[in-house]
Amino acid sequence: MESKKTSKSSQKNDLDKTDQENIELKKKGPLNFLSGALTSLSFAWLSFIVSKKVVIYFTAHSPNYTSPIAQSISSAMKTLAIGMCFLATFTFAFIGLGLTIVFVRSLFPANVFEDD
């Protein structure tokens, strides 16, 4: 019998957690979305600047090794560094775009239709 009481109380706690999460989600407003979008877009711009500087640096300072293995490793590391910089740029820009869309969407009231 105690196991039934325990399971009911754990279900109640799970429902309470779900209700709390729903309340927290409802507290998010347009200002939160706007600030998140601006932050993410500013990080995207910063990442883009860093990406450009990394490309310029590796273009100006191309290493010349006599060993083909060292040259291959150098090329791989250069490609990895440039790729990671542009990946960060794309990721921040994509998140910023998504939050901007959510911000615009949150400005308009949701039309809720109830079926009778």
N, C-alpha and C positions, 0 to 999 in steps of 0.2 A: 504494500500500500504506500509505503514511503516513496518508492520509485515513481509512482504516478504523481504524487505531490511534487516531487523534485522536478519531473519532466514538465509539469504544468508551470511551475515557477520559472524554469529556464525558458519556456516558451514565452512567458510574460516578459521576462528580461529581454529576450530577443525582439519582441514587439516594441518594448520601450526604446531599445537601441534604434530600431527602424524609424520610430516616430521622431526620435532626436535627430537622426540623420536627415529626415524630411524637413524638419524645422530649420536645420542649419542650411539646407539647400535653398529654402525659401528666403533666407536672409540675404542671399546674393542678389544684388541689384545692378542696375546699369553702370553705376560708378565703379563697382568692383570689376566688371568686364572691361570698362574703358581703361582703368589703370593697368590691368593685366595686359591688355592689347598694346598700350603705349610702352610698357616695360619690355614686352617681348619684341616689339618692333625696334626699340632702341638697342636691344642686345643683337638683333639681326643686323642693324646698321653697323654696330661696333665689330661684329664678326666679319662683315663684308670688308671693312677697312683692314682688319687684320689679315684676311685672306688675300687681298690685293698686295699687301706688303710682303707676305710670305712668298707669293708668286714672283714679285719683283726681286726679292732677295735670292731666291733659288735660280732665277734667270741670270742675274748678275754674277753669282758665285757658283758657277757650275764646276764641280770637282772633276779632275782628270786623273784617273787611276790607271796604272799600267796593267793591273790584274783585271781580267774580265769579271771575276767573281766579285771583287770589290766594287767595280763599276755597276754591276747588277744590283748589289745590295744598296749602294748609294742611290740609285734610281728608284728602287722600291721604297726606301725611306722618304725620299723627296715626294713621291707620289702619295704616300700615306699621309704625310704632313699636310700637303695641299688639299687632299680629299677630306680630311677631318675638318679643316677650316671651313671649306665650302659646305660640308654637311651640317656644321653648326649654324651657318648662315641660313641654309634652307630650312632647318628645323625651327629656328626662332621666327623666321618670316612666316612659315606655315601656321604656327601657333598664333602669331599675332593676327594673321588674316582671319583665322577661325574665331578668335575672341572679338575681333571687330564685327564680324557677321553676327555673333551672338549679342553683342552690344546693340547693334541696330535692331535686331529682332526683339530685344527686351524693351525697347522704347515703345513698341506698339502693344496695346493690350491683347491678351489672348482671347479669342472668341471661343467660348465653351458652349456647346450645344448639348442640352440634355434631351435624351429620348424619353418620351412618355410611355 
